[in-house]
Amino acid sequence: MSQFANFSEFYPFYLAEHSNRICRRLHFVGSSLVIGCLIMLLRSGSPWWLLYALLCGYGFAWVGHFFFEKNRPATFKHPFYSFVGDWVMYKEMLTGKIRF
C-alpha cells in the first residue's frame, strides 16, 4: 500500500483512479444525492436520511469503480483522503475543471 504524506500527494492518484467518465458521472450523481439527503435530514430530523446519504454516496461510487473503472475504490485504503477527494472532484466537475 502506497503512503501519501498529504492530500496534495494523494489527489493525483485519486484522479487517476477516476479516469473513466461514467465512473466520474456516477460519483457526481451520488454526491448530489448525498447533498439532497442531508438537506432532507435537516428538514425532517429523521436519522434515516443519514443512512440514505451513505447508501447513495458509496453505492453510486462503488458501482462506478467495480463495473466501469474496474478498480478498487480508494476508500478501502485511504478513507479520509478519498472522502476529501470525492468533494474536491465534485467541486472541480461543477466548476468545469474536470469534464464529466
N, CA, C and O of each residue as an XYZ file, in Angstrom:
400
protein
N       0.850     -1.167      0.000
C       0.000      0.000      0.000
C       0.901      1.237      0.000
O       1.774      1.384      0.856
N       0.679      2.109     -0.957
C       1.478      3.321     -1.017
C       1.003      4.318      0.024
O      -0.181      4.383      0.352
N       1.936      5.081      0.530
C       1.620      6.079      1.542
C       1.737      7.465      0.927
O       2.569      7.696      0.049
N       0.925      8.360      1.380
C       0.932      9.731      0.916
C       1.148     10.628      2.126
O       0.493     10.464      3.156
N       2.059     11.565      1.998
C       2.373     12.461      3.112
C       1.262     13.468      3.366
O       1.084     13.934      4.491
N       0.511     13.805      2.309
C      -0.558     14.780      2.458
C      -1.556     14.617      1.310
O      -1.351     13.819      0.396
N      -2.626     15.382      1.380
C      -3.671     15.272      0.365
C      -3.161     15.694     -1.017
O      -3.573     15.122     -2.027
N      -2.282     16.675     -1.070
C      -1.734     17.127     -2.356
C      -0.998     16.007     -3.089
O      -1.019     15.953     -4.318
N      -0.362     15.133     -2.356
C       0.294     13.971     -2.968
C      -0.735     12.917     -3.381
O      -0.561     12.233     -4.389
N      -1.786     12.793     -2.611
C      -2.801     11.774     -2.860
C      -3.695     12.109     -4.054
O      -4.068     11.214     -4.812
N      -4.040     13.376     -4.229
C      -5.069     13.750     -5.204
C      -4.747     13.327     -6.639
O      -5.659     12.867     -7.327
N      -3.511     13.451     -7.138
C      -3.236     12.938     -8.497
C      -3.512     11.433     -8.620
O      -4.014     10.972     -9.645
N      -3.184     10.680     -7.579
C      -3.510      9.247     -7.559
C      -5.019      9.051     -7.615
O      -5.523      8.212     -8.361
N      -5.731      9.838     -6.814
C      -7.186      9.755     -6.778
C      -7.778     10.020     -8.159
O      -8.656      9.283     -8.609
N      -7.308     11.061     -8.830
C      -7.825     11.376    -10.162
C      -7.523     10.266    -11.163
O      -8.348      9.970    -12.028
N      -6.360      9.657    -11.052
C      -6.002      8.549    -11.948
C      -6.940      7.359    -11.735
O      -7.212      6.603    -12.668
N      -7.427      7.199    -10.520
C      -8.363      6.123    -10.200
C      -9.783      6.442    -10.681
O     -10.687      5.617    -10.548
N      -9.972      7.631    -11.235
C     -11.278      8.077    -11.726
C     -11.168      8.562    -13.171
O     -11.731      9.594    -13.535
N     -10.451      7.819    -13.972
C     -10.232      8.233    -15.368
C     -11.434      7.916    -16.256
O     -11.603      8.529    -17.311
N     -12.261      6.975    -15.844
C     -13.434      6.604    -16.631
C     -14.545      7.639    -16.430
O     -14.925      7.951    -15.302
N     -15.044      8.151    -17.521
C     -16.050      9.216    -17.469
C     -17.355      8.774    -16.794
O     -17.969      9.550    -16.062
N     -17.772      7.544    -17.037
C     -19.006      7.049    -16.414
C     -18.820      6.946    -14.900
O     -19.730      7.263    -14.134
N     -17.655      6.508    -14.482
C     -17.363      6.441    -13.048
C     -17.465      7.836    -12.424
O     -18.077      8.003    -11.370
N     -16.871      8.824    -13.072
C     -16.952     10.197    -12.553
C     -18.401     10.679    -12.509
O     -18.814     11.331    -11.550
N     -19.160     10.360    -13.536
C     -20.572     10.774    -13.564
C     -21.350     10.125    -12.431
O     -22.183     10.770    -11.793
N     -21.080      8.858    -12.182
C     -21.764      8.181    -11.075
C     -21.374      8.801     -9.736
O     -22.217      8.940     -8.850
N     -20.107      9.172     -9.583
C     -19.690      9.880     -8.370
C     -20.461     11.195     -8.226
O     -20.912     11.547     -7.137
N     -20.602     11.905     -9.332
C     -21.295     13.195     -9.294
C     -22.754     13.016     -8.884
O     -23.267     13.758     -8.047
N     -23.416     12.031     -9.476
C     -24.818     11.756     -9.127
C     -24.918     11.367     -7.655
O     -25.766     11.883     -6.929
N     -24.056     10.463     -7.220
C     -24.095     10.027     -5.827
C     -23.853     11.168     -4.857
O     -24.549     11.282     -3.848
N     -22.870     12.017     -5.151
C     -22.580     13.155     -4.269
C     -23.730     14.153     -4.259
O     -24.043     14.727     -3.216
N     -24.356     14.363     -5.401
C     -25.517     15.260     -5.463
C     -26.657     14.712     -4.615
O     -27.324     15.461     -3.901
N     -26.876     13.413     -4.695
C     -27.919     12.790     -3.876
C     -27.585     12.872     -2.394
O     -28.478     13.031     -1.562
N     -26.309     12.766     -2.062
C     -25.893     12.921     -0.659
C     -26.304     14.299     -0.155
O     -26.851     14.422      0.941
N     -26.047     15.324     -0.941
C     -26.440     16.680     -0.538
C     -27.951     16.749     -0.328
O     -28.426     17.328      0.649
N     -28.694     16.157     -1.247
C     -30.153     16.130     -1.105
C     -30.591     15.401      0.157
O     -31.488     15.861      0.863
N     -29.969     14.279      0.440
C     -30.309     13.519      1.654
C     -29.977     14.310      2.909
O     -30.735     14.274      3.879
N     -28.865     15.018      2.908
C     -28.507     15.816      4.087
C     -29.470     16.974      4.289
O     -29.784     17.341      5.422
N     -29.933     17.543      3.196
C     -30.960     18.593      3.305
C     -32.232     18.005      3.911
O     -32.849     18.615      4.784
N     -32.617     16.827      3.449
C     -33.812     16.172      3.991
C     -33.625     15.810      5.460
O     -34.571     15.895      6.244
N     -32.418     15.410      5.839
C     -32.122     15.124      7.243
C     -32.356     16.375      8.089
O     -32.981     16.308      9.148
N     -31.855     17.503      7.621
C     -32.034     18.750      8.359
C     -33.496     19.178      8.418
O     -33.957     19.687      9.440
N     -34.213     18.976      7.338
C     -35.620     19.390      7.290
C     -36.515     18.489      8.133
O     -37.411     18.963      8.832
N     -36.263     17.189      8.057
C     -37.174     16.240      8.710
C     -36.705     15.802     10.089
O     -37.519     15.450     10.943
N     -35.396     15.823     10.307
C     -34.856     15.329     11.567
C     -34.790     13.817     11.642
O     -34.367     13.264     12.658
N     -35.202     13.142     10.583
C     -35.195     11.676     10.579
C     -33.786     11.154     10.289
O     -33.196     11.487      9.261
N     -33.248     10.332     11.204
C     -31.898      9.808     11.002
C     -31.790      8.856      9.805
O     -30.685      8.548      9.359
N     -32.914      8.397      9.292
C     -32.883      7.533      8.117
C     -32.194      8.219      6.943
O     -31.573      7.549      6.119
N     -32.295      9.541      6.854
C     -31.681     10.268      5.749
C     -30.163     10.168      5.771
O     -29.518     10.259      4.727
N     -29.591      9.982      6.951
C     -28.146      9.783      7.034
C     -27.766      8.444      6.409
O     -26.768      8.348      5.696
N     -28.554      7.426      6.676
C     -28.328      6.122      6.053
C     -28.482      6.221      4.540
O     -27.665      5.687      3.790
N     -29.528      6.902      4.100
C     -29.738      7.071      2.657
C     -28.568      7.820      2.015
O     -28.154      7.501      0.901
N     -28.042      8.815      2.726
C     -26.896      9.568      2.202
C     -25.693      8.646      2.002
O     -25.021      8.705      0.972
N     -25.430      7.803      2.986
C     -24.304      6.863      2.864
C     -24.522      5.885      1.717
O     -23.602      5.609      0.947
N     -25.736      5.362      1.603
C     -26.035      4.415      0.525
C     -25.891      5.073     -0.848
O     -25.351      4.466     -1.773
N     -26.365      6.295     -0.979
C     -26.255      6.999     -2.266
C     -24.801      7.293     -2.599
O     -24.341      7.013     -3.706
N     -24.090      7.850     -1.648
C     -22.703      8.224     -1.901
C     -21.830      7.035     -2.249
O     -21.171      7.029     -3.289
N     -21.820      6.036     -1.395
C     -20.974      4.877     -1.642
C     -21.535      3.977     -2.732
O     -20.773      3.410     -3.515
N     -22.844      3.837     -2.795
C     -23.452      2.957     -3.800
C     -23.108      3.375     -5.217
O     -22.626      2.560     -6.003
N     -23.346      4.618     -5.550
C     -23.050      5.088     -6.901
C     -21.553      5.029     -7.192
O     -21.146      4.627     -8.282
N     -20.735      5.428     -6.221
C     -19.282      5.419     -6.432
C     -18.776      3.999     -6.648
O     -17.975      3.760     -7.551
N     -19.228      3.066     -5.840
C     -18.724      1.705     -5.952
C     -19.187      1.022     -7.234
O     -18.439      0.232     -7.810
N     -20.392      1.308     -7.689
C     -20.824      0.782     -8.996
C     -19.881      1.304    -10.077
O     -19.466      0.556    -10.962
N     -19.550      2.580    -10.000
C     -18.623      3.163    -10.972
C     -17.270      2.480    -10.962
O     -16.691      2.221    -12.018
N     -16.769      2.193     -9.787
C     -15.443      1.558     -9.695
C     -15.472      0.094    -10.116
O     -14.631     -0.342    -10.902
N     -16.421     -0.657     -9.605
C     -16.426     -2.091     -9.865
C     -16.822     -2.442    -11.296
O     -16.283     -3.392    -11.865
N     -17.753     -1.695    -11.889
C     -18.277     -2.063    -13.200
C     -17.718     -1.246    -14.361
O     -17.718     -1.724    -15.495
N     -17.249     -0.044    -14.113
C     -16.783      0.799    -15.212
C     -15.288      1.101    -15.113
O     -14.565      0.968    -16.100
N     -14.834      1.495    -13.962
C     -13.410      1.805    -13.787
C     -12.596      0.521    -13.658
O     -11.416      0.484    -14.004
N     -13.244     -0.532    -13.154
C     -12.610     -1.846    -12.951
C     -11.434     -1.765    -11.979
O     -10.380     -2.363    -12.199
N     -11.641     -1.013    -10.904
C     -10.621     -0.943     -9.862
C     -11.297     -0.944     -8.495
O     -12.523     -0.926     -8.383
N     -10.484     -0.964     -7.491
C     -10.998     -0.985     -6.123
C     -11.028      0.446     -5.591
O     -10.029      1.157     -5.697
N     -12.142      0.877     -5.027
C     -12.233      2.254     -4.538
C     -11.117      2.590     -3.545
O     -10.750      1.767     -2.706
N     -10.587      3.801     -3.653
C      -9.531      4.264     -2.755
C     -10.008      4.325     -1.308
O      -9.193      4.369     -0.387
N     -11.314      4.327     -1.106
C     -11.897      4.369      0.243
C     -11.354      3.258      1.128
O     -11.194      3.446      2.333
N     -11.069      2.098      0.537
C     -10.642      0.952      1.332
C      -9.255      1.138      1.935
O      -8.981      0.632      3.023
N      -8.370      1.863      1.233
C      -7.007      2.048      1.739
C      -6.761      3.449      2.290
O      -5.910      3.632      3.161
N      -7.485      4.415      1.802
C      -7.269      5.807      2.196
C      -8.626      6.486      2.439
O      -9.021      7.359      1.667
N      -9.338      6.095      3.496
C     -10.715      6.579      3.668
C     -10.846      8.095      3.809
O     -11.744      8.686      3.209
N      -9.981      8.732      4.580
C     -10.130     10.179      4.773
C      -9.777     10.944      3.500
O     -10.547     11.795      3.054
N      -8.622     10.647      2.918
C      -8.221     11.333      1.692
C      -9.214     11.072      0.568
O      -9.483     11.959     -0.241
N      -9.754      9.874      0.514
C     -10.727      9.549     -0.519
C     -12.002     10.369     -0.341
O     -12.565     10.866     -1.316
N     -12.454     10.508      0.894
C     -13.647     11.313      1.170
C     -13.425     12.766      0.740
O     -14.282     13.368      0.092
N     -12.284     13.311      1.101
C     -11.961     14.687      0.703
C     -11.851     14.770     -0.817
O     -12.343     15.717     -1.430
N     -11.197     13.765     -1.427
C     -11.052     13.734     -2.882
C     -12.381     13.732     -3.605
O     -12.526     14.371     -4.647
N     -13.359     13.014     -3.055
C     -14.696     12.995     -3.665
C     -15.257     14.402     -3.785
O     -15.805     14.779     -4.821
N     -15.116     15.173     -2.718
C     -15.718     16.510     -2.706
C     -14.895     17.524     -3.497
O     -15.448     18.465     -4.067
N     -13.582     17.335     -3.532
C     -12.756     18.212     -4.380
C     -13.079     17.929     -5.846
O     -13.232     18.859     -6.637
N     -13.183     16.655     -6.210
C     -13.520     16.312     -7.586
C     -14.921     16.813     -7.938
O     -15.147     17.288     -9.051
N     -15.852     16.711     -7.008
C     -17.215     17.212     -7.232
C     -17.183     18.707     -7.554
O     -17.814     19.166     -8.506
N     -16.439     19.451     -6.745
C     -16.316     20.896     -6.971
C     -15.670     21.176     -8.325
O     -16.095     22.082     -9.042
N     -14.653     20.407     -8.671
C     -13.972     20.624     -9.948
C     -14.861     20.255    -11.134
O     -14.733     20.842    -12.208
N     -15.754     19.294    -10.951
C     -16.710     18.989    -12.021
C     -17.749     20.106    -12.131
O     -18.129     20.498    -13.234
N     -18.198     20.610    -11.003
C     -19.173     21.695    -11.010
C     -18.624     22.955    -11.693
O     -19.345     23.660    -12.398
N     -17.339     23.216    -11.467
C     -16.724     24.431    -12.000
C     -16.138     24.243    -13.405
O     -15.619     25.187    -13.999
N     -16.228     23.020    -13.924
C     -15.746     22.762    -15.281
C     -14.272     22.437    -15.394
O     -13.762     22.282    -16.504
N     -13.579     22.331    -14.285
C     -12.151     21.988    -14.324
C     -11.945     20.534    -14.759
O     -10.965     20.206    -15.428
N     -12.882     19.677    -14.370
C     -12.872     18.267    -14.785
C     -14.111     18.003    -15.599
O     -15.213     18.380    -15.201
N     -13.940     17.352    -16.747
C     -15.091     17.007    -17.598
C     -15.803     15.797    -17.015
O     -15.185     14.878    -16.477
N     -17.116     15.828    -17.141
C     -17.888     14.637    -16.740
C     -19.032     14.413    -17.674
O     -19.794     13.462    -17.501
